[in-house]
Amino acid sequence: MTILAASLAVSCDMDKEPHGTLPDDEAILSPADCRSYRNGLYVNMRYLTTGPFVYYTDLQTDYFHAVTGNGNPMGNNINAGILLPSMEEFEQIWGTCYATIGSVNFLLSKSWPLIDSGEFSEEECIEMRRYIGEGLFIRAYCYFILAEKFCPAYAGDIAANPETGLPIVTTYDPTDDNSQYPGRNTLEETYAQIFADLDEALEYIEAFEVIAEDDADLPGAMAPYVTSDVVRAMKARTALVTKNYQLALSCAEDVINTRNYSLEPSVSLDTFWEYDYGNEALMLVTMTQQYLGYATGSYYLRNTGNPYYIPTQGAIDLFNKSTDNRFGVYFGQRTITQTESSPHLYVFTKFPGNPLLFTSVNNFQNMGKPFRISEQYLIAAEAAAEVGQESKANRYLNDLKARRMNGYTSEQQTGEVLINRIREERQRELFGEGFRFGDLKRWGLGFERSEGQDNSVINTNGNVHRVSYQPDDYRFVWPIPKAELDANPQLKPQQNPGY
């Protein structure tokens, strides 16, 4: 059974029965039904890991300028620093995540009674618990997306404050009575729920992997399903955000030490990003020409006309063009024909469109790669540095840079210099993958967008191209969408500051 993508990109009642499902008493009656419903959740993952879930936050920060006359695509207001609760961008992210959470809760409400019924073998129950584990992981993934965007940065002095987190919904209990809709929990409770879901997911998925017979069900590069390694990678990411550096280091090292994944050699980087093939991704959210997600590269590359957004000069200057193997994969030169001069400028090419997914033309679709081994190296390096294990932090940083830079010589840094080197490398490695917004927020840093490669082709009206945020700028926390405030009376007085 497939959950229709069109139903996900809207604001919704968080307890509503998922679109496209059968009635409550008919939908999930066997392990096969659990499997079919769980497959629908992977359809959701195609959208949660591509398109606006990747580029909205990067457009907001210091990476990209809007090209003059770009037709006002979604994201334009974000790029200009104009954030309003009524904007479709915020409703899309909020609604998609909560629709998916509702679908997970529905799966759980129907699967546990089957397991508890005593009608199925232990192996069948292990299989159904695996599907529950995958659902719990996806629920945690959605709550993480929402917390990163709609909640303040995690800090011990505010995490327990009322109304700093998200409305937490963990049961399937649909109602038309909006007085029963939940208000916001604390930030501490929100992340506690994410960790609880991940821990339970790990237990069930690991138990299944013991009996799994198909290699596709086991941890390994480009796994099509959530594996125990993927769950640990998500725990490492969440622990880093919540400043639990010891846990972040432990989880990241657990993944690295499996040796299931390897940093791509320079000659394979372009294949990895264009054809979605290689050994770096812990998980590949698979697509076909008939079953696609969002187009991640469509704002940066177009079949005709200029791209909508091009990298800032500051973004280009992050890289050493002559020695960094990533530069030629992440950027390529194109003629921008907005002015008579038609300058030849760098455009962002990390998501060029997989030819195997083309329809009649390049649709700029690449499969979602939500977890890469390089991110785990960076998490391990940052977490180790934060707990004073500088030798280990240098090792992970040097291992990554040696794989990315021609002629790289290992360095040993300490203190603030080491932290800054790790942050700079995180910028380069994860450029354009949606991490910059969250990183700036958790580091407590602001930004100022640099001048353009050529200001004659970008939107400079009102100095909009030099948008800047102070570290405490309210726009680092997105507004709860107006549609949700209108639908849920508990949320009306709980809007984020500044909106």
KOLMI-943648 format. One record per residue (C-alpha): residue in one letter; x, y negated, z. Coordinates in steps of 0.1 Angstrom, whole numbers, padded with zeros to 4 digits, always signed. Each point is the difference from the previous one (the first is absolute). Last residue first. Layout:
BEGIN
AXYZ;...
END
This chain:
BEGIN
Y+0063-0358+0146;G+0030-0011+0020;P-0002+0026+0027;N-0013+0034-0009;Q-0038+0005+0000;Q-0014+0016+0032;P-0032-0021+0005;K-0017+0015-0030;L+0015+0035+0004;Q-0027+0013+0024;P-0027-0014-0023;N+0011+0025-0028;A-0014-0006-0035;D+0007-0037-0003;L+0035+0003+0016;E+0007+0029-0024;A-0011-0019-0030;K+0022-0029+0011;P+0031+0021-0001;I+0021+0001+0032;P+0027-0026-0007;W+0035+0012-0008;V+0028-0004+0027;F+0033-0014-0014;R-0023-0029-0010;Y+0000-0013+0036;D+0036-0012-0004;D+0020+0009+0031;P+0033+0007-0019;Q-0005-0032-0022;Y-0014+0007-0034;S+0012-0017-0032;V-0015-0005-0035;R+0026-0014-0024;H-0018+0009-0032;V-0030-0019+0013;N+0019-0033-0003;G-0033-0017-0006;N-0002+0015-0035;T+0031+0021-0006;N-0016+0029-0018;I+0027+0017-0020;V+0014-0003-0035;S+0019-0033+0002;N+0014+0009+0034;D+0025+0024-0016;Q+0014+0027+0022;G-0023-0015+0026;E+0010-0019+0031;S+0000+0019+0033;R-0030+0011+0021;E+0005-0011+0036;F-0003+0027+0027;G-0009+0006+0036;L+0016+0025+0023;G-0014+0018+0031;W+0016+0033-0009;R-0034+0018+0001;K-0016-0026-0023;L+0029-0003-0024;D+0000+0038-0004;G-0038+0003-0004;F+0000-0025-0028;R+0031+0015-0017;F-0012+0036-0001;G-0023+0000-0031;E+0021+0020-0024;G+0014-0030-0019;F+0035+0003+0014;L+0005+0030+0022;E+0037+0005-0006;R+0009-0037-0003;Q-0019-0013+0029;R+0009+0030+0022;E+0036-0007-0009;E-0003-0036+0013;R-0016+0012+0032;I+0028+0025+0006;R+0026-0026-0007;N-0018-0024+0024;I+0000+0026+0028;L+0037+0007-0005;V+0009-0037+0001;E-0021-0004+0032;G+0021+0026+0019;T+0026+0020-0018;Q+0012+0008-0035;Q+0021+0028-0014;E+0003+0000-0038;S+0002+0028-0026;T+0014-0008-0033;Y-0024-0001-0030;G+0015+0005-0034;N-0034+0001-0017;M-0028-0008+0024;R-0032+0021+0006;R+0013+0033+0014;A+0027-0017+0020;K-0026-0024+0013;L-0021+0028+0014;D+0028+0018+0017;N+0014-0033+0013;L-0032-0009+0017;Y-0004+0034+0016;R+0036+0000+0012;N-0002-0035+0013;A-0030+0007+0021;K+0017+0031+0014;S+0031-0020+0011;E-0023-0027+0013;Q-0019+0021+0025;G-0010-0030+0021;V-0037+0007+0002;E-0009-0026-0027;A+0028+0011-0023;A-0013+0036+0001;A-0036-0012-0008;E+0012-0020-0030;A+0022+0027-0014;A-0025+0028+0005;I-0028-0021-0015;L+0023-0008-0030;Y+0009+0036-0005;Q-0037+0009+0003;E-0009-0026-0026;S+0026+0016-0023;I-0018+0033+0004;R-0031-0014-0017;F-0035-0001+0014;P-0031-0015-0018;K+0010+0011-0035;G-0033-0007-0019;M+0000+0010-0036;N+0007-0026-0027;Q-0026-0016-0021;F+0010-0030-0022;N-0029+0007-0025;N+0024+0004-0029;V-0022+0004-0031;S-0026+0025-0013;T+0001+0019+0034;F+0033+0000+0016;L+0005+0023+0030;L+0029+0021-0014;P+0016-0033-0011;N+0003-0010+0037;G-0005-0037+0004;P+0029-0025+0005;F-0003-0001+0038;K+0035-0012+0010;T+0000-0024-0030;F-0002-0035+0016;V+0007-0027-0025;Y+0033-0018-0006;L+0000-0030-0024;H+0007-0008-0036;P-0014-0035-0004;S-0025-0009-0027;S+0012-0036-0004;E-0033-0011-0015;T-0018+0009+0032;Q-0020+0030+0013;T+0017+0025-0023;I+0019+0019+0027;T+0025+0022-0018;R+0008+0031+0020;Q+0030+0012+0021;G-0001+0031+0022;F-0001+0005+0037;Y-0005+0028+0025;V+0019+0027-0020;G+0028-0023-0012;F+0004-0013+0036;R+0000+0033+0017;N+0034+0010-0010;D+0016-0028+0019;T+0035-0008-0012;S-0003-0026-0028;K-0033-0016+0008;N+0008-0004+0037;F-0035-0002+0014;L-0018-0024+0024;D+0006-0028-0026;I-0029+0013-0021;A-0024-0004+0029;G+0013-0035+0007;Q-0006-0009-0036;T-0036+0009+0005;P-0014+0031-0017;I-0027-0003-0027;Y-0038+0001+0003;Y-0028+0001-0024;P+0021+0016-0028;N+0000-0019-0033;G-0020+0011-0030;T-0008+0034-0013;N+0007+0035+0014;R+0004-0015+0035;L+0026+0003+0027;Y+0001-0014+0035;Y-0037-0001+0009;S-0006+0033-0017;G+0028+0019+0017;T-0020+0015+0029;A-0030+0012-0021;Y-0025+0015+0024;G-0006+0037+0002;L-0005+0024-0028;Y-0018+0033-0007;Q-0006+0006-0037;Q+0035-0009-0011;T+0013+0020+0030;M+0010-0010+0035;T+0020+0014+0028;V+0007-0017+0033;L+0036+0009+0003;M+0013+0008+0035;L+0034+0001+0016;A+0013-0021-0029;E+0038+0000-0007;N+0004+0032-0020;G-0010-0009-0035;Y-0029-0007-0024;D-0025-0028-0001;Y+0007-0005-0037;E+0008-0037+0002;W+0013-0004+0035;F+0019+0033+0004;T+0012+0000-0036;D+0014-0035+0005;L+0018+0011+0032;S+0015+0031-0016;V+0033-0013-0014;S+0006-0019+0033;P-0001+0032+0021;E-0032+0005+0019;L+0002+0002+0037;S-0008+0035+0011;Y-0029+0018+0015;N-0006+0034+0017;R+0033-0004+0020;T-0021+0006+0031;N+0023-0023+0018;I-0015-0031-0016;V-0035+0008+0013;D+0010+0007+0035;E+0023-0030-0001;A-0029-0022-0008;C-0021+0014+0029;S+0028-0004+0026;L+0010-0035-0011;A-0036-0012+0001;L-0006+0017+0034;Q+0031-0018+0014;Y-0010-0033-0016;N-0035-0002+0015;K-0003-0035-0014;T-0036+0004-0009;V+0008-0006-0037;L+0029+0024+0002;A-0021+0027+0017;T-0026-0003-0028;R+0026+0005-0027;A+0016+0030+0018;K-0035+0015+0007;M-0007-0004-0038;A+0032+0018-0008;R-0009+0028+0025;V-0034+0004-0017;V+0016+0002-0034;D+0025+0026+0012;S-0029+0021+0014;T-0016+0000-0034;V-0027-0021-0016;Y-0007+0013-0035;P+0015-0003-0035;A+0036+0004+0013;M+0024-0020-0020;A+0030+0013+0017;G-0007+0028+0025;P-0021+0009+0030;L-0023+0030-0008;D-0034+0002-0016;A+0014-0002-0035;D+0022+0030+0008;D-0031+0022+0002;E+0000+0027+0027;A-0008-0021+0030;I-0001+0020+0033;V+0025-0021+0020;E-0010-0031-0019;F-0035+0002+0014;A+0012-0003+0036;E+0022-0030-0010;I-0031-0016-0015;Y-0021+0004+0031;E+0026-0012+0025;L+0011-0029-0022;A-0035-0012-0005;E-0006-0001+0037;D+0032-0021+0006;L-0009-0023-0029;D-0036-0006+0012;A+0013-0007+0035;F+0026-0024-0013;I-0025-0019-0020;Q-0024-0001+0029;A+0027-0014+0023;Y+0007-0026-0027;T-0036-0013+0002;E-0001+0003+0038;E+0030-0022+0004;L-0013-0025-0025;T-0032-0003+0021;N-0033+0012-0013;R-0022-0021-0023;G-0038+0003+0000;P-0019+0031-0008;Y-0034+0001-0018;Q-0029+0009+0023;S-0017-0034-0004;N+0001+0007-0037;D-0028+0025+0003;D+0000+0018-0034;T+0018+0029+0015;P+0026+0026-0010;D+0018+0021+0026;Y+0031+0015-0013;T+0026-0003+0027;T+0034-0016+0002;V-0008-0037-0005;I+0024-0026+0014;P-0008-0036-0007;L+0035-0015-0004;G+0025-0016+0023;T+0004-0034+0017;E-0035-0001+0014;P+0010+0002+0037;N+0037-0004+0009;A+0019+0032+0006;A+0024-0005-0029;I+0007-0036+0009;D+0030+0000+0023;G+0013+0033-0013;A+0003-0012-0035;Y-0015+0015-0032;A-0004-0026-0027;P-0035-0014-0002;C-0029+0019-0016;F-0017-0001-0035;K+0029+0010-0023;E+0022+0024+0020;A-0030+0013+0020;L-0020+0007-0032;I+0027+0020-0017;F+0007+0019+0032;Y-0036+0008+0004;C-0001+0014-0035;Y+0030+0022+0005;A-0013+0012+0033;R-0033+0011-0017;I+0021+0016-0028;F+0020+0020+0026;L-0032+0010+0018;G-0014+0013-0033;E+0031+0020-0008;G-0002+0015+0035;I-0037+0009-0005;Y+0009+0017-0033;R+0027+0019+0019;R-0025+0009+0026;M-0021+0015-0027;E+0029+0022-0011;I+0008+0011+0035;C-0037+0009+0004;E+0002+0021-0032;E+0030+0018+0013;E-0017+0006+0033;S-0030+0016-0018;F-0033-0018-0003;E-0034+0005+0017;G+0011-0010+0035;S-0021-0032-0002;D+0027-0022+0015;I+0019-0003-0033;L-0032-0008-0019;P-0011-0025+0027;W+0034-0017-0003;S-0003-0005-0038;K-0032-0020-0002;S+0007-0029+0024;L+0037+0000-0012;L-0010-0004-0036;F-0024-0028+0008;N+0026-0018+0021;V+0024+0002-0030;S-0026-0015-0023;G-0006-0028+0024;I+0037-0008+0002;T+0000-0001-0038;A-0028-0025-0001;Y+0019-0019+0027;C+0031-0002-0020;T-0017-0010-0033;G-0021-0026+0017;W+0029-0018+0018;I+0022+0000-0031;Q-0027-0012-0024;E-0015-0025+0024;F+0034-0016+0004;E+0005-0004-0037;E-0035-0011-0006;M+0005-0033+0018;S-0028-0011+0023;P+0023+0000+0031;L+0022-0026-0016;L+0038+0000-0006;I+0017-0026-0021;G+0037+0005+0000;A+0004-0005-0038;N+0009+0037-0005;I-0031+0010+0020;N-0022-0023-0021;N+0014+0015-0032;G-0004+0036+0013;M-0029+0009-0022;P+0007-0014-0035;N-0001-0037-0007;G+0005+0001-0037;N+0038+0000+0001;G+0001-0036-0014;T+0033-0008+0017;V+0018+0031+0012;A-0006+0007+0037;H+0032+0003+0020;F+0012+0031+0018;Y+0022+0013+0028;D-0004-0025+0029;T-0032+0013+0017;Q-0036+0002-0011;L+0006+0018-0033;D+0018+0027+0020;T-0031+0004+0022;Y-0024+0005-0029;Y+0024+0022-0020;V-0001+0035+0016;F-0036+0005+0013;P-0010-0022-0030;G+0012+0026-0025;T+0010+0034+0015;T+0002+0020+0032;L-0036-0003+0014;Y-0015+0005-0035;R+0015+0034-0007;M-0005+0008+0036;N-0038-0002-0005;V+0003+0028-0025;Y+0019+0019+0027;L-0030-0004+0023;G-0022+0016-0027;N+0022+0031+0001;R-0008+0002+0037;Y-0037+0004-0010;S+0008+0029-0023;R+0022+0016+0026;C-0026-0003+0027;D-0026+0015-0024;A+0023+0029-0007;P+0004+0005+0038;S-0038+0003+0002;L-0032-0019+0007;I+0010-0036-0007;A-0026-0022-0019;E-0033+0017+0007;D-0012-0012+0034;D+0013-0036-0004;P-0014-0005-0035;L+0025+0004-0029;T+0027-0026-0006;G+0004-0024-0028;H+0003-0031+0021;P+0013+0007+0035;E-0026-0001+0028;K+0001-0035+0016;D+0018-0003+0033;M+0022-0029-0008;D-0028-0019-0018;C+0017-0013-0031;S+0020-0027-0017;V+0008+0010-0035;A+0029+0017-0019;L-0008+0035+0012;S-0033+0006-0018;A+0016-0006-0034;A+0025+0027+0008;L-0027+0026+0002;I+0007+0026+0026;T+0006+0033-0019;M-0013+0034+0009;
END
